[in-house]
Amino acid sequence: MSENNSKSGYKHDFIHKIVAVGDGAVGKTSLIRRYTSGSFNKEYIKTLGAQFSRYQRVLGENNDIRTRLFFWDIAGQKEFSFMRPTFFNGAKGAVIVFDLTRPETLVSVVEWYEDLKKYCGELPTILFGNKLDLVDDTDALGGKVNEIVEKYNFLGYYKTSAKTGEHVTDAFNRIIEILVEKALKIKSA
């Protein structure tokens, strides 16, 4: 969505819904919280269904582009899978998260990607390998990750730590920049 809203003072004003998906306990909620509020909670609280967060970012050389973001943090447990089509509706972009300390969550990335594609079509999607602070060998899954990124055309892969904040801002900023570029192209067409 774009408006030329003279009341807001921005040349471009966009609204984007971004869904965050991945298996349970990979750190989706913590990553969003780290990005939107700069905080981290050590306690694990299972997401039931979905959680929602709002965030606003101003971009452009003249700070004339505002993008309002609605993050939908989708529960990763199988028992909530029946709700996904409803939660995915209207998404403009996605982040898929896996846990660097649990290789089995990388296998699920393909399932999450296929689920998104089934209900949303082609979405700009970034892959996050989270919990970087808990692994010694950060390249242990490198070959498998690169295969998935290339095969499924992810627009980026970031090793992140919601706990320390490492690469979290870069990763979220990348998906936001992609969405704004896409919206500007559509608007100018």
N, C-alpha and C positions, 0 to 999 in steps of 0.2 A: 504494500500500500504506500502511495506517495501523495503528498499534497504540497502545493506551494502555499504555505500558510503564512500570510503576512502577520497574523497575530502572534505566531510563535517566533518570528524573526529569522527563521531558517529558510534557505532557498529550497531545500529538500527535507522532507520529514517522512521517515519510513517507520513501519512497524513490522517486526519479524518475530515469528514463532520458531524457536529452536527446540527440538526434542533431544534429550540426552538419554541414551539407551545403553544397555549392557547387563550382564548378569548381576545378581544380587551381591552386595558388599564389595563392588569394585571401586567405589568412591565417587559415584556420580553426584550425589548430594553434596559431598564435601568439596568437589571441584567447583560446582556452581556457587556454593557459599564462599569459597576462597576468592573466586573472581568477582562476585557481586558485592561482597562486604569485607573481604580481606581477612576473614576469620576461619578458624578450624576447630571442630569439636572432636575430641578424642573418642567420645562415646559413639558406638554404632547404633543408629536408630533406623530400623527397617522402614522403607518407604511403602506405604499402603496405597496402591493404585497409582497416584501421581502427586507430585508436589510442584508448586508454581513459584517462580521468582521473576521479579521485574528488574530491569536495569536500563539505563539510558547512556548512550555514548554519542559524543559530538565529534565529527570528522571533517575532513576537507581542509584545503589550504587556508581558507578564511573562516574555519569553524562554522560553515554554513549548512552542514548536513547533520541532521539529528536522526539517530536510529533508536527507536524504543524496542527493547527486546523482552520477549516473554519466554523464559526457559521452562520447559515442561520436563520435569525429572520423572521418568517413567520407571515404575517398579520392575525389577529384573526377575522376580520369582515367577515360575511357570504358572502358578495359580492366578496370576493377574493377566495372563496372555489374552483372554477373551476381551479385555477392555482396550487393547492396543489400537485397533482401528479407529475408535472414537478419539483416543488421545493423540494419535498421529494426524488426524484431520486438520488441514490448514497449515501444516508445518512448511516452512521455507528452507530450513536447513537442519542438519543433524550432527550430533557428535556421538560416536560409538566408543565406549570405554571398556577396556579390559584391565585386569590386574597383573602387573608384571611378576608378582610372586606366585600366581596361580595360572600356569600355562593352559589349563583346561578352559579358562575364560577367553583365551585367544581363539580357540576352536569355535566358540559361540559367536564370535564377531561376524562370521559368514551368515549365520542364522539371523542375526539382528539386521544385517544389511539386506538380506532377502525379504525379511518382514517389512522393512521400510519401503523397499522397492515395490512390493506387492500393493501396499496401501497408499503410497505417496508418489510413485513413479521415480524418476531420477531426481534426487535431492543433492545439493552440495553437502558433502559429508567429510568430516575430519575424524581421524582415529587417534584416541588417547591411550597410551600405555601408562597406567597410573601406579602409584606407590613406588616411584623411583627411589625414594629415600630408604626403602627396605631391601633393595637388591644390591649385591656386590658386582655381579657381571651384567651390566646394562645391555650388552649385546647378545645375551644368551638366546633370545628369541628372534634375533635380527633377521635371519634368512626367511623364517616363516612369516614374519611381519611384512617384510618387503614383498614377498610373493602375494600376500593378501592385498596390500596397498595397490600394487600394480594391476592385479587381476580384476579388482573391483573398483578401480579408478577413484580411490580416495584422493581428496584434494590436499592432503597433508597427513603426516604422522608425527605426533609429539609424545615424548616420554615426560610425564608430569609427576609432580608430587603435590597433592592437595595439602599435605601437612606443612611442607616448607614453602610452597608456592612456586617451586621451580617449574618454569615453562608454562604455567597455567595461563597467565595473561597473554603470552604470545599465541598460544593455541586458540583461545577464545577470540582474540583479536583477528586471527586469520579467518575464521569462519564468518565473523561479522564483516570484515572487509570484502570477502567474496560475495556475501549477500547484498551489500551496498552497491558493489560494482555491477552485479546482475540487475538490480533494481534500476540503477541509472541507465543501463543499456536499454532496458524495456521502456523506460520513460522517454528516452530520446528517439525511440524507433517510430 
